[in-house]
Amino acid sequence: MKIAIITAMTDELLAVAMSFGIKDYFNSSAFSDNCFSCYGNEIYLIQSGMGFDNAARAAEITIEACKPELIISTGFCGAISDNLKTGDIVVAKTIGIANKNRIEEIPVSLSPIGRNFVLRQQNRDGITAVSGAFISTAVINSKTSLSRMLSNGHSNYVVEMESGAVAIVAADRNVPLLAIRTVSDSSEEELGFALDEFCDLDMLRIRPYKVFTTLLRKPWILPQILRLKRSSRTASDNLTRAFTDLLLMLQTPPGS
């Protein structure tokens, strides 16, 4: 099977790459450099950069160049539901986009692999994996404002900025999607900054000098940054472990 895996940020990409045994950064935008054979599958690992535009562009280019049979949108997310904890793995059972005062669900074909993964993880120790509702936002929204839009039809709500864009492209091109993310900040953590304040212009990498200048303007966010750094490490480790298990599930039997 041809599988394309799209992440936004370097830490997310490296967490997935670790499941392949890759410990060093590589050129994730060059298709010739980022193709791996794993358990009989042909896998492409792509870093899109943050946000809707970058994610949509990466999905379009990836589908055109690789002709994948499955796209996986992955990385970190923020919990909206208060039962979700840092490091929990959430697999999308629905993906919606927050538009003004409502959430518009995307009619994308979600791969049954995600449901099977959650069922298998329930009988294993170490990682909590649940099915949940992904809320994608094109701009930074507070969790409080997003929670006002939610219905009672779903549970385990999380917020992120890329899966919705990937889902739109996947639906348009009739490619099944698996969206799987790990919680990096809990529902009570309402961040006083946006990651785009720390990133370069293409929204690919966090730049230390931008973190420093943002801290000069907002010194009160330092405790949040330190907490997020610690929780992101937990999220990263669990994402690596989840993908290690997921890749084993996706293995192609010899001779197939």
N, C-alpha and C positions, 0 to 999 in steps of 0.2 A: 504494500500500500504506500502511496505517496502522501506524506503528512507534512503540512506547513505549520510551524509554531511561531506565533507573533507575540513579542513582548514589547513593552514601551521603553523601559529604562535598563541601564547596564546591569544594575543589581538583580533585576528580574531575569534578564538573559543569562547571567552567570549562574543563577540558582538552577535554571533549567539545564544549562550546559554541564553543571556538575553531575547531573544524573547520567550523562554520557561519559563521565570520567574526565571532562575537560576543565582544567583549573585556571587557564589563562584566557585573557580577552582575545577575540579574533574579529576579523572584519565581517560583521554580521550583515552588512549591506551588499556584499558581493556574493551572488548566488553560487559562483564556482567555488567559493571558499567555505561555505557553510552547509554543505550537504553531507549527511552522515548515513551510514548504513547501521541499522540497529534492529536486532532480532528479525531480520528479513524485511524490514521496512526501509523506505527511502525518506529521510527526514530533512527538512529545511528549517533552519532556525534563524529568524529575522528579528531585528530590533527596529521598531517603527519610529520611536520618539513618542513623546506624550501628546495626548489630545486627539480629537476627532479627525482632523485633517490628515495628520501623520498616519494614524491607524488605517483610515480609508485608503490612502495612497499606497501604503504597504500591502494591504490586502489585494488591491487591484493589480499591482505589479507582480505580487507573488502568484496569484491565480494565472495571470497571463504567462509568466515565465516558467512556472513549475507544474501547472495543471494538477494541483493536489486533489486527492480524493477525500481529504478531511483537513479542515483548518482548525487549529487550536489557538484561542485567544487566552493568554495567561499573564499572571503577574500578581501584584498586591491589590488589596481593596480596603475600603473602610467599612466597618460594620454600622448598619443603621439599627438592626434588631439587637436588643440588649442581651439576648442569650448567646450571641456570638462572641468568642474570645480571641485574643491575639494568637495567631498560629493556626486557627481553624481553617480547614479547606472547604470552600464552597463551590459547588458545581451548578451552573445555571440550568434551571428548569424553565425559566422564562427570562427574556431580556427586553428591557424597555428603555426609552429615552425620555428624560425629564424635559418637557416643553412648557415653559411658563408655569401654569398651575395644575398640570396634569401629566400623567405618564402614558406614553404611547408605546404599546407592545409591538415588537418587530416579529413578523411572521416568518421566522427563519427555521430551517430544519435542524433541530438540535439532535446530535448523534446519541443513540442509546448507550454508547460507550460510557457516557458520563453517569447515567443512572446505574449501570452495572458496577462502575468504579465505586460509587457511594455504597452500594450494597455490600461489596467485598470488604470495604474498609470498616464497616460496622462490626465485623468479626475479628478485627485486628487491634492490637494495642498500639498506643503511641500517638496516633493522629486522629482527630475528630474530623470527619468528612460528612457534609450534609448537602442536600439539594436546596437551592435558594433562588431568590429573585434578584437579578442584576439590574441596577438602575445606572444607566450611563448618562453622563452630563457633558455637554460641550464646553461649559464654563464651570468654575468652582462654585458649588452650592453648599450651604450649611446643611448638616444632617438634620437639624431641627426643621428647616424649611422643607426638606425632602420628605420627612416623616409625615408632614401634613397632607401630602399627596397620596399616601399609601392606602390601599384597600385591605380588606381582611381576606382577600382571595389567595394570598400567598404568605409564606413565612421565610425567615432567614434572609432579610433584605440586606444587600450591600451596595455600595456606591463605588464607581470607578469611571474612567474617562475614555476607554478605547473599545470595549467589547461591542457596544452598540453600533459603532461605525463599521467594525469588522462584520457584524451580523447583517447590516444592510447590504454590504457588498456580497457576502456569501449568499444571501437570499436572492439577490439579483442574478448571480451566476450559478445558482442551484448547486452549491457546494455545502455539504453538511458541516456543522460547526459544533465544536466542543469548547465551552468557556469554563475555565477552572482557575480560581484565584484563592489566595491565602490572605487572611485578615492581618493587616499591619497596624490598625488602630481601632480600638473598641468604640462602641456607640457613644460613650460619655466623653470621649476625646474629641472636642470641637477645635480643630486646629486654627490657630491665629495667623496662619500664613498659607500660601499656595506654593506647591513645588515649582511652578513655573517662575516664581521669583528667584529661584536658585539656579535655573537652567540656562544653557546657552541658547542662541536664537533658534536653532533647529529643534530645541526641546529634547535633545538626546542625552545630555550629560549634565550632572550637577557640577557647578564651578565654585571652588572654595571662596574666591573673591566675591561672588555674588551672595553667598551665604553670609560672609563678613559684612558686606554693605547692608544687607537686610537686617542683620542683628543690630547694626548701628541705628537703624530707623525703628526697630521693634525689639528692644532688649528683653522685653518680658516673654518672648517666645523661646528663649534659651532652654528652659526646663522642658518644653514640649519637644524641641529638637532632640534633646538627649534621650527622652523617653521613646521618641519615634525611632531613633537609631537603634536602641536596644530591642524594641519590638520588631523592627524590620529584620534584625538578625534571626529572631525566632521564625518570622514569616518566611525568610529566605531558606532556612534549614528545612522547614516543613514542606516548602514547595519542591525542594530537591528530592526529599523522601517520597512525596506524592508522585512526582514524575518517574521516579525509579519504579514504583509499583505500577504506574499507568503504562509505561513502556513494556513491562513484562506482560501485561494484559493484551497489548497490541501485537505481540510477537506472532510472526507468520510461521506456521509449521513447516519443517523442512520438506522440500519437494512440492510446495504449493505454488 
